[in-house]
Amino acid sequence: MQRLLVLLVSSLLFSFSAAFSQEQFTISGKVVDSASQQPLRGASVFCQNTTFGVITNTEGEFSITLPRGGYDLVVSYTGYQSNEQRINATITEPLLIQMLPKDKSMESVTVAGSNEVPDGWNKYGSFFQEQFFGTTENAAHCVLENPEALRFFFSKKRNRLKVLAKEDLRIVNNALGYRIRYQLDSLSFEYGTKISTFSGYPFFENMSGDDAELARWDVNRNKAYRGSKLHFMRSWHDSTIQQQAFALEKVKAGSTDFESTPVENYYDSSFYYSDSSIVDISLTGKFRIIYRGEMPDPKFVKYYKLPSHIRVQLTVLDIRDAFVIEENGYWYEQADLINSGYWSYERIAEALPYDFVPKK
């Protein structure tokens, strides 16, 4: 029965792949200094969490062609604050991106008042990799090429570890076949609550390999995709939650053991509105996401002290406010959706770009 279910889900993933929109749109613009209005040559312009990025020319100009959907366009340049803005196919005019210089005085004040750990990597390096890459099988195949870029700060008062980076992290994921450039904002771990959070801008690059490696990466990418947040968001957008082996349940208010009741209609017009290529979801509260298409990692079951016979992946999604899903699975505002459980267990080692399309 389990084999039949996995084969069924594989077939549905292929159907999604065939149906995924291949229409494209182009974003162009110019990057300049905010004060002088002089063009910034060599600025990095990329859509975070994708494989799409370019460098500005001598006139500070850029152009990127993208599959239809939503993206966060990020522009970075040495000595300037990163610029981020949401884009999709509705933007037809060239963008003028005005970069602000970094406030070095504020940075020096922050460093002076810090609790930086001098031998941070030796003391916390392994712990950082567990929190950042995760502890899945894929995590063991991830390599951080420039650990010297990390800075570790420990606050006794807050009982918190905070990790910052002096430059983009360079990551090689040998399990999925990606090189990742990650602009880390910060990673924090609260020792009291055992809660870990991190944020930043990842940019993916496909690695080259022989036929055997390419085939292995395809298998691993499909596996990472099945049951992921990206998979679920695309399913909700396309009204295929049940067909893609997901289920959605409402967690009862005040429940400490996440007692829940099934949502009768995932596409009820009272909270689900489809307009052209986007879907508006106006639900709030905690929901349990069940994925039946694949067995959970035994490490996850053991860590969360779940029954050994469990056969589904479980995630709790806390929806703080209404949000929008674009056709490629991009959703916003992303800070309004907080997840725990399986989606939190799978971290950078399982991450896929928004332009990923599953293969049969």
Phi, psi and chi 1 to 4 in degrees:
 res  aa     phi    psi   chi1   chi2   chi3   chi4
   1 MET       -  -42.4 -178.0   63.7 -175.2      -
   2 GLN   -62.7  -41.0 -178.8   66.9   27.0      -
   3 ARG   -63.2  -41.9  174.8  178.4  170.6   79.7
   4 LEU   -62.3  -40.5  176.2   61.1      -      -
   5 LEU   -65.4  -43.7  178.9   58.3      -      -
   6 VAL   -64.1  -40.1  172.2      -      -      -
   7 LEU   -63.8  -38.3  -72.4  174.6      -      -
   8 LEU   -64.8  -44.8  174.1   60.4      -      -
   9 VAL   -64.0  -39.1  172.4      -      -      -
  10 SER   -60.2  -40.2  -61.9      -      -      -
  11 SER   -64.3  -40.8  175.8      -      -      -
  12 LEU   -67.9  -36.9  -70.5  169.3      -      -
  13 LEU   -62.4  -38.9  -72.9  175.8      -      -
  14 PHE   -64.4  -39.6  177.8   66.4      -      -
  15 SER   -61.5  -40.5  -62.7      -      -      -
  16 PHE   -63.1  -42.9  174.4   86.5      -      -
  17 SER   -59.0  -42.4  172.4      -      -      -
  18 ALA   -68.9  -31.5      -      -      -      -
  19 ALA   -88.1  -15.7      -      -      -      -
  20 PHE   -60.5  128.6 -172.6   70.9      -      -
  21 SER   -60.8  128.4  173.5      -      -      -
  22 GLN  -101.5    4.8  -65.1  -57.8  -50.6      -
  23 GLU   -63.8  149.3  -64.8 -178.4   37.7      -
  24 GLN  -128.5  163.2  -63.3  179.6  -38.5      -
  25 PHE  -143.2  161.1   69.1  102.2      -      -
  26 THR  -119.8  132.3  -61.3      -      -      -
  27 ILE  -109.3  127.9  -70.1  -70.1      -      -
  28 SER  -130.9  165.8   61.2      -      -      -
  29 GLY   173.7 -167.8      -      -      -      -
  30 LYS  -140.0  138.7 -173.0  173.2 -175.6  177.4
  31 VAL  -109.7  125.4 -179.6      -      -      -
  32 VAL  -135.0  162.6  -59.2      -      -      -
  33 ASP   -73.2  133.0  177.4  -80.8      -      -
  34 SER   -64.5  -30.7   60.4      -      -      -
  35 ALA   -87.0  -52.1      -      -      -      -
  36 SER   -86.8  -18.3   66.9      -      -      -
  37 GLN    65.2   15.4  -64.2  -62.3  -61.7      -
  38 GLN   -77.2  140.5  -69.1  -62.1  -53.0      -
  39 PRO   -65.8  147.2   23.8  -33.5      -      -
  40 LEU  -106.7  105.2  -63.8  179.2      -      -
  41 ARG   -79.7  138.8  175.7 -174.3  179.1 -179.0
  42 GLY    82.3   13.3      -      -      -      -
  43 ALA   -70.5  143.4      -      -      -      -
  44 SER   -86.8  124.1  174.5      -      -      -
  45 VAL  -124.4  117.1 -176.9      -      -      -
  46 PHE  -148.7  157.0   65.3   97.4      -      -
  47 CYS   -92.0  115.1  -68.6      -      -      -
  48 GLN   -63.7  145.6   73.0  108.4  -10.9      -
  49 ASN    66.4   32.0 -147.9   53.5      -      -
  50 THR  -139.8 -177.1   73.8      -      -      -
  51 THR  -105.6   16.1   59.8      -      -      -
  52 PHE  -106.6  118.4  -60.5  106.2      -      -
  53 GLY  -163.4  153.1      -      -      -      -
  54 VAL  -142.2  174.2  -64.2      -      -      -
  55 ILE  -116.9  138.4  -60.0  -63.0      -      -
  56 THR   -67.6  149.4   56.1      -      -      -
  57 ASN   -83.3 -169.3   63.4   16.4      -      -
  58 THR   -61.9  -23.2   54.7      -      -      -
  59 GLU   -96.1    7.1  -60.1  -60.3  -40.6      -
  60 GLY    76.3   14.7      -      -      -      -
  61 GLU   -94.8  154.5  -61.3  169.0  -24.9      -
  62 PHE  -148.2  162.1   68.2   89.4      -      -
  63 SER  -153.5  130.4  178.8      -      -      -
  64 ILE  -132.1  129.2  -55.1  178.8      -      -
  65 THR  -100.2  128.9  -61.0      -      -      -
  66 LEU  -129.9  150.5  -55.9  161.7      -      -
  67 PRO   -64.3  149.3  -18.7   31.1      -      -
  68 ARG   -59.0  143.7  -76.1  179.7   60.2   88.1
  69 GLY   147.6 -166.2      -      -      -      -
  70 GLY  -111.4  151.6      -      -      -      -
  71 TYR  -150.5  159.5  -57.1   90.4      -      -
  72 ASP  -104.0  112.9  -73.0  -37.5      -      -
  73 LEU   -85.7  124.3 -174.5   72.4      -      -
  74 VAL  -118.0  132.7  179.1      -      -      -
  75 VAL  -121.1  129.4 -178.3      -      -      -
  76 SER  -133.3  148.2   61.8      -      -      -
  77 TYR  -155.6  137.4 -166.6   78.4      -      -
  78 THR   -55.7  128.8  -57.1      -      -      -
  79 GLY    89.1   -1.1      -      -      -      -
  80 TYR  -123.4  155.5  -70.2   80.3      -      -
  81 GLN   -71.5  141.8  -59.2  174.9   29.8      -
  82 SER   -65.4  144.5  -67.3      -      -      -
  83 ASN  -113.2  131.4 -178.3  -66.7      -      -
  84 GLU  -131.2  137.0  177.1 -171.2    2.4      -
  85 GLN  -152.6  148.7   55.2 -174.4  -69.6      -
  86 ARG   -81.6  138.3 -172.7 -179.0  -52.4  125.5
  87 ILE  -135.6  156.6   60.9  170.4      -      -
  88 ASN  -159.2 -169.5   57.3   25.7      -      -
  89 ALA   -68.9  -11.4      -      -      -      -
  90 THR   -74.8  -15.4   63.2      -      -      -
  91 ILE   -85.5  114.0  -61.7  177.6      -      -
  92 THR  -115.0  -18.6   56.2      -      -      -
  93 GLU   -92.3  149.0  -63.4  -64.3  -37.7      -
  94 PRO   -59.7  144.1  -23.5   34.1      -      -
  95 LEU   -90.7  144.4  -58.9  172.4      -      -
  96 LEU  -112.3  110.5  177.3   62.0      -      -
  97 ILE  -106.5  113.4  -61.2  175.7      -      -
  98 GLN  -101.2  116.0  -55.0 -173.4   60.0      -
  99 MET   -90.1  136.0  -57.4  -69.0  -75.6      -
 100 LEU   -99.4  135.1  -63.3  170.5      -      -
 101 PRO   -63.7  150.7  -19.1   31.6      -      -
 102 LYS   -70.8  144.2  -74.3 -175.7  177.6  178.5
 103 ASP   -86.3   95.6 -168.9  -24.3      -      -
 104 LYS   -69.0  -28.3  -65.6 -176.1  178.9  179.5
 105 SER   -65.7  -39.7   62.0      -      -      -
 106 MET   -67.0  -36.9  -72.4  -61.1  -66.0      -
 107 GLU   -64.4  -40.7 -176.9  177.3  -12.8      -
 108 SER   -67.8  -35.6   61.8      -      -      -
 109 VAL   -64.3  -42.6  170.4      -      -      -
 110 THR   -61.7  -44.1  -59.1      -      -      -
 111 VAL   -66.5  -40.0  172.2      -      -      -
 112 ALA   -63.1  -34.4      -      -      -      -
 113 GLY   -96.8   17.8      -      -      -      -
 114 SER   -92.4  172.0   70.1      -      -      -
 115 ASN  -119.7   58.1  -63.0  -57.9      -      -
 116 GLU   -70.2  137.7 -175.8  168.1    3.7      -
 117 VAL   -89.3  116.6 -179.4      -      -      -
 118 PRO   -58.0  -42.6  -22.6   34.2      -      -
 119 ASP  -105.8   47.1   56.8  -15.4      -      -
 120 GLY   -55.8  -44.3      -      -      -      -
 121 TRP   -66.6  -41.3  177.3 -105.4      -      -
 122 ASN   -63.1  -35.1  -68.4  -28.7      -      -
 123 LYS   -85.6  -40.0 -171.7  171.8 -176.7  177.8
 124 TYR  -120.4    2.1  -66.0  112.3      -      -
 125 GLY   -57.2  -49.8      -      -      -      -
 126 SER   -63.4  -40.1  -64.0      -      -      -
 127 PHE   -64.3  -42.3 -177.8   74.0      -      -
 128 PHE   -58.5  -45.1  169.2   82.6      -      -
 129 GLN   -64.2  -35.9  -68.4 -176.6   95.1      -
 130 GLU   -63.7  -41.9  -72.9 -178.0    2.5      -
 131 GLN   -74.0  -31.6  -58.6  -56.5  -46.3      -
 132 PHE   -90.4  -50.7 -170.9   62.2      -      -
 133 PHE   -81.7  -31.3  -67.8  142.0      -      -
 134 GLY    99.3 -171.3      -      -      -      -
 135 THR  -126.0   18.8   56.9      -      -      -
 136 THR   -75.4  174.2   63.2      -      -      -
 137 GLU   -59.9  -38.3 -177.1  179.4  -14.0      -
 138 ASN   -63.9  -32.2  -74.1  -10.5      -      -
 139 ALA   -59.9  -32.1      -      -      -      -
 140 ALA   -67.7  -14.5      -      -      -      -
 141 HIS  -105.7   12.3  -60.1  -80.4      -      -
 142 CYS  -100.6  138.3  -69.2      -      -      -
 143 VAL  -126.6  129.2  178.1      -      -      -
 144 LEU   -93.6  113.5  175.6   60.2      -      -
 145 GLU   -79.5  -23.0  -66.7 -173.6  -40.7      -
 146 ASN  -129.7   65.8   57.1  -25.3      -      -
 147 PRO   -61.5  -20.7   23.2  -34.2      -      -
 148 GLU   -66.1  -14.0   67.8  -80.7    0.3      -
 149 ALA   -74.1  -16.3      -      -      -      -
 150 LEU   -84.3  146.1  -65.0  173.1      -      -
 151 ARG  -127.6  132.7  -59.1  175.2   65.6 -171.9
 152 PHE  -112.4  132.4  -63.0   82.8      -      -
 153 PHE  -128.6  126.3  -57.5   84.5      -      -
 154 PHE  -118.8  128.2  179.1   73.9      -      -
 155 SER  -108.5  114.4  170.9      -      -      -
 156 LYS   -66.8  -37.0  -69.0 -176.8  178.5  178.9
 157 LYS   -62.2  -43.7 -177.4  177.4 -180.0 -179.8
 158 ARG   -93.1   -8.7  -63.1 -175.4  178.0 -177.7
 159 ASN    52.3   52.8 -162.6   21.0      -      -
 160 ARG  -137.5  139.6 -178.3 -171.3   69.6 -176.4
 161 LEU  -103.5  131.0  175.3   68.4      -      -
 162 LYS  -126.0  134.9 -172.1  171.5 -175.5  178.0
 163 VAL  -121.2  128.4 -174.0      -      -      -
 164 LEU  -119.6  169.7  -55.7  177.3      -      -
 165 ALA  -132.0  137.6      -      -      -      -
 166 LYS   -79.8  -19.0  -64.4  179.7  -70.9 -173.3
 167 GLU  -153.2  173.3   61.4 -173.3   46.8      -
 168 ASP   -59.7  137.0  -67.4   -4.5      -      -
 169 LEU   -77.8  137.6  -59.8 -177.8      -      -
 170 ARG  -107.8  115.3  -59.9 -168.7  -54.9  -87.3
 171 ILE  -121.0  138.5  -58.9  159.6      -      -
 172 VAL  -116.0  118.9  178.5      -      -      -
 173 ASN  -102.7   95.2 -172.3  -27.1      -      -
 174 ASN   -73.9  -11.2  -69.2  -59.2      -      -
 175 ALA   -82.0  -37.8      -      -      -      -
 176 LEU  -105.8   -8.6  -59.5 -174.9      -      -
 177 GLY    77.4   39.1      -      -      -      -
 178 TYR  -126.0  142.4  -71.2  118.9      -      -
 179 ARG   -98.7  134.5  -72.3 -172.7  172.7  -87.2
 180 ILE  -124.4  128.1  -54.8  171.5      -      -
 181 ARG  -101.2  118.0 -169.9  179.7   76.5 -133.4
 182 TYR  -119.6  116.2 -162.1  100.9      -      -
 183 GLN   -85.0   97.7  -69.3 -174.5   15.6      -
 184 LEU   -81.1  119.9  179.6   69.9      -      -
 185 ASP   -71.8  -56.0  -74.6  -23.7      -      -
 186 SER  -173.2  157.6   68.2      -      -      -
 187 LEU  -125.5  130.2  179.6  146.8      -      -
 188 SER  -125.4  141.7  -64.3      -      -      -
 189 PHE  -129.8  120.9 -177.5   81.6      -      -
 190 GLU   -93.2  112.1  -54.9  -73.4  -15.7      -
 191 TYR   -67.3  -28.0  -75.7   90.5      -      -
 192 GLY   -68.4  -44.4      -      -      -      -
 193 THR   -99.3  -10.4   60.2      -      -      -
 194 LYS    64.0   25.6  -54.0  -63.2 -176.4 -176.2
 195 ILE   -97.0  129.3  -66.4  177.3      -      -
 196 SER  -116.5  133.6  174.1      -      -      -
 197 THR  -137.3  146.8   57.9      -      -      -
 198 PHE  -148.9  156.4   62.5   86.1      -      -
 199 SER  -146.3  156.5   61.7      -      -      -
 200 GLY   166.8 -171.5      -      -      -      -
 201 TYR  -119.1  105.5  -54.3  124.1      -      -
 202 PRO   -89.7  142.7   30.0  -31.3      -      -
 203 PHE  -127.5  127.6  176.4   69.5      -      -
 204 PHE  -101.4  146.1  -70.0   75.4      -      -
 205 GLU  -133.9  127.9  178.4 -174.6   -6.1      -
 206 ASN   -68.3  132.0  -74.5  -60.4      -      -
 207 MET   -81.9  153.4  -66.9  168.0   57.6      -
 208 SER   -94.3  148.0   56.5      -      -      -
 209 GLY  -162.0  174.5      -      -      -      -
 210 ASP   -79.4  178.8   56.7   32.7      -      -
 211 ASP   -59.6  -38.8  -70.2  -15.2      -      -
 212 ALA   -66.6  -41.0      -      -      -      -
 213 GLU   -67.4  -42.5  -72.3  173.7  -40.5      -
 214 LEU   -61.5  -41.1  -66.5  174.3      -      -
 215 ALA   -65.3  -41.0      -      -      -      -
 216 ARG   -65.2  -41.5  177.7  171.0   60.1   85.0
 217 TRP   -64.5  -38.9  -67.8  -22.6      -      -
 218 ASP   -60.6  -44.6  -79.5  -18.8      -      -
 219 VAL   -61.9  -46.9  169.5      -      -      -
 220 ASN   -67.1  -36.5  -69.4  -16.3      -      -
 221 ARG   -66.9  -43.4  -70.2  177.0 -175.7 -176.6
 222 ASN   -60.3  -40.4  -83.6    6.3      -      -
 223 LYS   -65.3  -42.7 -173.1  176.6 -173.5  -59.8
 224 ALA   -64.7  -32.7      -      -      -      -
 225 TYR   -71.3  -39.4  177.5   74.4      -      -
 226 ARG   -62.3  120.5  -68.6 -165.4  -66.4  -88.9
 227 GLY    84.8   -1.1      -      -      -      -
 228 SER   -74.0  169.6   66.8      -      -      -
 229 LYS   -63.9  -38.0 -162.8  171.0 -172.3  176.6
 230 LEU   -62.3  -44.5  178.7   61.3      -      -
 231 HIS   -59.3  -45.8 -175.9 -168.5      -      -
 232 PHE   -65.0  -44.4  176.5   75.6      -      -
 233 MET   -63.0  -39.9  -71.3  -60.8  174.7      -
 234 ARG   -65.6  -37.5  -72.6  176.6  175.1  176.8
 235 SER   -66.2  -40.6  -58.2      -      -      -
 236 TRP   -68.0  -39.5 -149.2   -8.6      -      -
 237 HIS   -61.2  -41.9  176.3  -80.6      -      -
 238 ASP   -90.4    4.7  -61.8  -22.6      -      -
 239 SER    58.8   43.5  -56.6      -      -      -
 240 THR  -128.3   30.7   58.6      -      -      -
 241 ILE   -56.2  -50.5  -73.9  179.2      -      -
 242 GLN   -68.0  -42.6  -68.4  163.0  -59.5      -
 243 GLN   -62.8  -28.6  -64.7   93.4  -42.1      -
 244 GLN   -91.9   14.0  -65.8  -69.8  -20.2      -
 245 ALA    74.3   21.6      -      -      -      -
 246 PHE   -98.8  160.8  -73.4  103.1      -      -
 247 ALA  -142.8  149.9      -      -      -      -
 248 LEU  -125.5  127.2 -177.9   64.1      -      -
 249 GLU  -129.5  145.2  -61.8 -180.0  -13.4      -
 250 LYS   -89.7  123.7  171.1   72.0  173.4  178.3
 251 VAL   -78.6  131.0  175.1      -      -      -
 252 LYS   -65.3  137.9  -68.8 -174.8  178.3 -179.7
 253 ALA   -60.3  132.8      -      -      -      -
 254 GLY    81.1   -1.0      -      -      -      -
 255 SER   -73.6  128.2  173.5      -      -      -
 256 THR   -89.7  -17.9   57.1      -      -      -
 257 ASP  -109.9   20.1   56.9   -3.9      -      -
 258 PHE    57.7   38.5  -60.5  107.0      -      -
 259 GLU   -61.9  134.6 -175.9 -179.0   -2.8      -
 260 SER  -141.7  163.5   59.0      -      -      -
 261 THR  -127.6  143.3   56.1      -      -      -
 262 PRO   -61.2  141.6  -22.0   33.2      -      -
 263 VAL   -79.5  120.9  174.5      -      -      -
 264 GLU   -67.2  -41.4  -66.2 -175.6    4.7      -
 265 ASN  -134.3  110.2 -178.5    3.3      -      -
 266 TYR   -68.7  -14.2  -53.0  138.1      -      -
 267 TYR  -122.7   30.9  -38.2  108.7      -      -
 268 ASP   -60.8  130.9 -168.4  -54.3      -      -
 269 SER   -63.9  -13.5   59.8      -      -      -
 270 SER   -71.6  -20.5   64.5      -      -      -
 271 PHE  -138.0   -6.9   60.7   78.9      -      -
 272 TYR  -118.6  116.4 -175.9   95.5      -      -
 273 TYR  -131.7  121.8  175.1   70.1      -      -
 274 SER  -103.4  125.3  179.6      -      -      -
 275 ASP  -133.1  105.8  178.8   19.9      -      -
 276 SER    59.5 -114.8 -177.3      -      -      -
 277 SER   -98.5   -0.2   62.9      -      -      -
 278 ILE  -116.6  157.6   66.3  170.9      -      -
 279 VAL  -126.0  129.4  167.2      -      -      -
 280 ASP   -96.9  127.2  -75.8  -77.9      -      -
 281 ILE  -113.3  118.5  -53.1  -69.7      -      -
 282 SER  -112.2   41.4   56.3      -      -      -
 283 LEU   -94.6  149.7  -79.2  177.8      -      -
 284 THR  -136.2  158.8   56.6      -      -      -
 285 GLY   114.4 -174.0      -      -      -      -
 286 LYS   -99.1  137.2  -70.0 -174.1  178.2 -179.5
 287 PHE  -132.6  146.5  -65.7   83.5      -      -
 288 ARG  -101.0  125.8 -170.0  161.8   71.2  163.8
 289 ILE  -101.6  122.9  -47.9  -63.0      -      -
 290 ILE  -111.9  129.2  -58.1  171.3      -      -
 291 TYR  -119.1  120.2 -178.3   63.5      -      -
 292 ARG  -102.6    3.6  -63.0 -171.9  172.2   93.3
 293 GLY   -83.6   -6.6      -      -      -      -
 294 GLU  -159.7  145.7 -166.5  168.6   73.3      -
 295 MET   -68.3  146.8  -64.0  -83.8  -75.9      -
 296 PRO   -73.2  154.0   28.1  -35.3      -      -
 297 ASP   -63.0  130.4 -172.2  -31.4      -      -
 298 PRO   -55.2  -31.6  -26.3   35.0      -      -
 299 LYS   -64.2  -38.0  -69.6 -177.5 -179.2  178.6
 300 PHE   -64.1  -45.2  168.6   80.8      -      -
 301 VAL   -60.3  -42.4  175.2      -      -      -
 302 LYS   -69.5  -43.0 -177.1  177.8 -179.3  179.9
 303 TYR   -63.2  -41.7  180.0   82.2      -      -
 304 TYR   -90.7    7.0  -76.2   92.8      -      -
 305 LYS    54.2   45.3  -60.5  178.4 -179.2  178.5
 306 LEU   -88.6  160.5  -62.0  172.8      -      -
 307 PRO   -58.0  137.6  -24.2   34.1      -      -
 308 SER   -64.0  -19.7   59.0      -      -      -
 309 HIS   -89.0    3.3   60.1  -90.7      -      -
 310 ILE   -61.6  139.3 -168.1  168.9      -      -
 311 ARG  -123.5   12.6  -66.3  -66.9 -177.0  -90.2
 312 VAL  -130.5  159.1  -62.1      -      -      -
 313 GLN   -93.8  131.7  -63.0  175.3    7.7      -
 314 LEU  -119.1  130.9  -62.0  172.6      -      -
 315 THR  -133.9  142.3  -64.4      -      -      -
 316 VAL  -108.5  123.7  173.3      -      -      -
 317 LEU  -111.2  117.3 -175.7   63.7      -      -
 318 ASP   -95.9  108.0 -172.6   -3.6      -      -
 319 ILE   -95.5  109.9  -55.7  176.6      -      -
 320 ARG   -83.1  -26.7  -54.5  -70.4  178.4   84.2
 321 ASP  -158.2  167.9 -156.6   -9.1      -      -
 322 ALA   -59.7  149.9      -      -      -      -
 323 PHE  -145.2  170.3   64.2   99.0      -      -
 324 VAL  -122.1  140.1  172.7      -      -      -
 325 ILE  -115.4  126.4  -50.6  175.0      -      -
 326 GLU   -88.3  167.5  -62.3  -96.3    8.8      -
 327 GLU   -66.9  -20.4   58.7 -169.2  -72.7      -
 328 ASN   -90.2    4.1   61.4  -18.7      -      -
 329 GLY    95.2   -3.2      -      -      -      -
 330 TYR   -69.5  136.7  167.1   84.7      -      -
 331 TRP  -131.2  154.9   69.3   93.3      -      -
 332 TYR  -155.4  153.4   61.8   88.8      -      -
 333 GLU   -74.2  130.6  -60.0  -78.2  -15.0      -
 334 GLN   -69.3  -28.0  -61.4 -154.0   -2.4      -
 335 ALA   -69.8  -14.3      -      -      -      -
 336 ASP   -84.9   -4.1  -70.0  -29.4      -      -
 337 LEU  -118.8  112.5  -83.7   68.0      -      -
 338 ILE  -112.9  124.3  -50.7  -62.1      -      -
 339 ASN  -117.1  148.9   51.3  -98.8      -      -
 340 SER  -135.2  166.7   57.3      -      -      -
 341 GLY    93.0 -137.1      -      -      -      -
 342 TYR   -64.8  -40.2 -147.1   80.0      -      -
 343 TRP   -66.6  -27.6  -71.4  -12.9      -      -
 344 SER   -79.9  -31.9  -66.7      -      -      -
 345 TYR   -64.3  -39.8  172.0   71.5      -      -
 346 GLU   -87.6  119.3  -64.6 -174.7  -34.1      -
 347 ARG  -117.0 -141.4  -56.2 -161.6  170.7 -162.9
 348 ILE   -58.4  -30.6  -67.9  -61.7      -      -
 349 ALA   -63.3  -22.2      -      -      -      -
 350 GLU  -107.5    3.3  -42.6  -60.4  -43.4      -
 351 ALA   -70.1  138.5      -      -      -      -
 352 LEU  -125.8  148.4  -65.0  165.9      -      -
 353 PRO   -75.2  159.1   27.3  -34.4      -      -
 354 TYR   -61.7  -23.7  -74.9  120.7      -      -
 355 ASP   -89.2    7.1   48.7  -62.0      -      -
 356 PHE   -69.0  134.3  170.1   75.8      -      -
 357 VAL  -124.8  119.9  178.8      -      -      -
 358 PRO   -63.1  146.6   23.4  -32.6      -      -
 359 LYS  -107.6  156.2  -63.5 -177.7  179.9  179.4
 360 LYS   -66.6      - -174.3  176.4  180.0 -179.4
